[in-house]
Amino acid sequence: MRKRQAGMALMVLALAACASAPPEAVRADLILTSVNVVDVETATILANQDVVIEGGRIREVRAAGARINARAIDARGQYLIPGLWDMHVHLEAFTAPEDRKLDPRRWHAPLSISYGVLGLRDMGSRTGDILALRAAFQRARAAGQAAPNLRVAGQSFSGKQPWGAFDHTLIPQTETEAADMVRAQAARGVDFIKVHDFIAPEIYRAIAAETRAAGLPLIGHLRGYAGPREAVANGQKDFDHLPPELLSHCGDNGRRDAEAFYRGWYTGGPGYYEREMAKLYNPDGCRALFAALAASGATVTPTLSVRAPVHERTYAAAGRLLPQGQMKKCTESKAFLDNAAGADADAYRAMIGAVVRDLSDARVDILTGTDGAPESCGIPGLILLDELDELVAAGLTPAQVLRAATYASARKAGAMESGAIKAGASADLVLLSANPLDGLAPLADPAGVVSAGAYLDRDALRALRDGAAAHAQSPGP
């Protein structure tokens, strides 16, 4: 049976046929009985509920005990949360020639689902490829099969980068070309427009103006082309990472301070980034800036795991879940992140923790994203759990982190049907063995997952990981 499940797990679009679900599960009703529902908005528990699922959506949440003609999953004593979101992934982005190309349908998607990460926001991939992948996932979900809820930006907008061009970026040379490119992306059906790095200020403004005209959100980096207040004025209210531009604009000389920071980046040696970032932090000025960002409705996705030491559980899993070439790079990345900052690391992490707390205290919504790549030990799903742990270490409560990873991220992704457990919401749910409001450890081993209405028990989730490991270790292209 387990062998059969592992074979099925290689194709996430056929997950509903796993041995843990009967053939009629693709469209049959499902009920999770006597479960404790976690309200992530209010950080409260609605105890002993029956959650009725039909056609990939929650039909009803009601007190346990009613007789309903449906396939029943006994969830007594367990806890139900909405599916988690990783708001910064790259599924069809640039791959170095020496790196093995991993199929997102056979690697990224099943691994994400196996850890309860049921929503993904792609922040820069080849537009045609990522739109095709989104369509495939949408067809699977419409058929009641397990697949991620994927939102995409397509190719991101950038200036000329010192380290070369990538096939997941667009580089407009003029304002007119920038506007034309935005219109073309919008016509192809992307969900967002993303800005990256090295964009001239006038081209950034042209991108922003055309994005507003297209009725799309503008998301991405905060760089020298605009400080945070200017970016918000141009319609960008979604910032990824915690860049120097954010902290430099806590003071009165934001652009000048940011430019000074970058002038020394390539020559400052180990620890420069951490040391100089800490110098930029001005708590009083940042609180004023963060209050203005909150009033505008801006959000921040810190991606703390990008610069944090690689978590041991993730590194241990990488040995099985990464191809040999990427595992070698993962090991090199781990050594660098463990040692590069030296004595400056603790001060930097303390400062970043204070920034995250200040943002949250100012009521700027924190979102959860990873920007994880295989060569830096970014194991899909698992790396998001590392990100959540980093947010707790920064000073947020488990309740705040759960809200960020579900309700707040789903809303910013435009998935208004996701992120909550109520009638009419999408049936993307994670079943846990213990109360996550008391600590996030249960997220590492879900008791079950409901993806687009398809139920996967613990054995089926482990089989997904087995299938992804088999794909990673196969001699494919």
Residue, then its C-alpha position, 0 to 999 in steps of 0.5 A: m500500500r505504501k509503495r503504491q502511495a509513493g508512486m501516486a505521490l510523484m504526480v501531485l495533480a493525481l493526489a486524490a487517487c491516493a490509497s488514503a481516499p476512496p475513488e469517489a473522494v474527488r467529488a464526494d462530501l467530506i466531514l471532519t468530525s469533533v475537531n477544534v477549529v482555530d480562529v486565526e483572526t481572533a486567536t481563539i478555539l471553537a471546540n468540538q465542531d464538525v466541518v462539512i466540505e463539499g465541492g472543494r469548499i467549506r459548506e458548514v461549520r457546526a457543533a459536532g453530533a449531527r448525522i450527515n451522509a458524508r465520508a467522515i474523518d474522526a478529528r477528535g482532540q485535533y486542531l484545524i487551521p487554514g492552509l499556510w501561505d509562502m508568499h515568496v517562491h520562484l517555481e519556474a525561475f532561472t536555473a544554473p546550467e550545472d543545476r538539475k531542473l526540478d519539476p515543480r509538479r513533482w517536487h515543489a508542489p508535493l513537498s509544500i502540500s506535505y507540510g500544509v503549505l497550500g498557497l504559493r505566491d510566485m515572485g518571478s518566473r518565466t511568464g509562459d511557464i508559470l501561467a501554464l503551471r497555474a492553469a494546471f493547478q487550477r484545473a486540478r483544484a476544480a476537479g477536487q484534486a490536491a494542488p496548490n493555490l498559486r498566484v503569480a507575477g510572471q517575469s519581474f521588472s528589473g534594471k540591468q544587473p551587474w551579475g548578468a541577465f536572467d530569463h525570469t526578469l524584464i529589463p525595460q530601457t525606456e518609460t514607453e517600453a516599461a508601460d508596454m511591458v506592463r500592458a503585455q503582462a497584464a494581458r497575459g493574465v498575471d496576478f501582480i506586477k513585481v519590481h526587482d532591482f536597479i530600476a531607474p526612478e523614471i522607469y519605476r514611475a512608468i511601471a507603477a502608473e501602468t500597473r495602476a491603470a491595469g488594476l493590478p497590485l504592484i509588489g516586490h523590492l524596495r530599492g533606490y528608485a523609491g523610498p517607502r513613502e514614495a513607493v506607497a504614493n506610487g501604489q506599491k504597498d507590498f514590500d519584500h525583505l527588510p532592505p537598507e532602504l526601509l531602515s535608511h528612510c527612518g531618518d531624514n536622509g534616507r536616499r543618501d544613507a542607502e547609497a552610502f550603505y551600498r557603496g561599501w557592500y562589496t568591499g566591506g568584508p564579512g559582517y559588513y551587511e549585518r553591521e551597517m544594517a544595525k547602524l541604520y536602525n533608528p527606533d524612534g524614526c522607524r516607529a513614525l515611518f511604520a505608523a505611516l506605512a500601517a495607515s497606508g495599508a502597506t505590508v512587509t514580507p521579511t523573509l528572515s530565513v534568507r539570512a538566518p543560519v540553516h535550521e538543522r531539521t531542514y539541512a537533515a531533510a536536504g540530504r534526501l530531498l535535494p539532488q547531489g549538485q544542489m546538496k553540495k551548494c546547500t552545504e556551502s550555503k550553510a557554512f557561509l550563513d553559519n560563519a559569515a557574519g561572525a560577532d556581528a550576527d547576534a547584533y543584527r538578529a537582535m536588530i531585525g527582531a526589533v524591526v519586526r516587532d516595531l512593524s507588528d506593533a504599528r499594525v503593519d501586517i507581516l506576511t510569510g515568505t521564504d525566497g528559498a532556493p534548493e542551492s541555499c537549502g530551501i526545501p519547499g514547505l519546510i523552509l516556510l516552517d523555518e520562517l515561522d520559527e524565525l518570526v517567533a524568535a523575533g518576538l511575535t507570538p504563535a498566534q500572530v505568526l499563524r495569522a500572518a501565514t494564513y489570513a493576512s497572507a491570503r488576503k494580500a495574495g488576492a485569495m479572499e476565499s482562503g485563510a479562514i475556516k467558515a462557510g464558503a471558504s476554500a477547503d484548504l486546511v491543515l489538521l494538527s495533533a496539538n494546539p498551535l496557539d501554544g507553539l508551532a511545533p505541531l506544524a512539522d508533522p500534520a495529522g492530515v491536510v485538505s487541499a481543494g477538498a481532497y483529504l490526505d492523511r499522515d501516511a499520504l503526506r509522508a508518501l508525497r515526500d518520498g515521491a519528491a525524494a525519488h524525483a530529486q535523486s533520479p537521473g533526470p535532466 
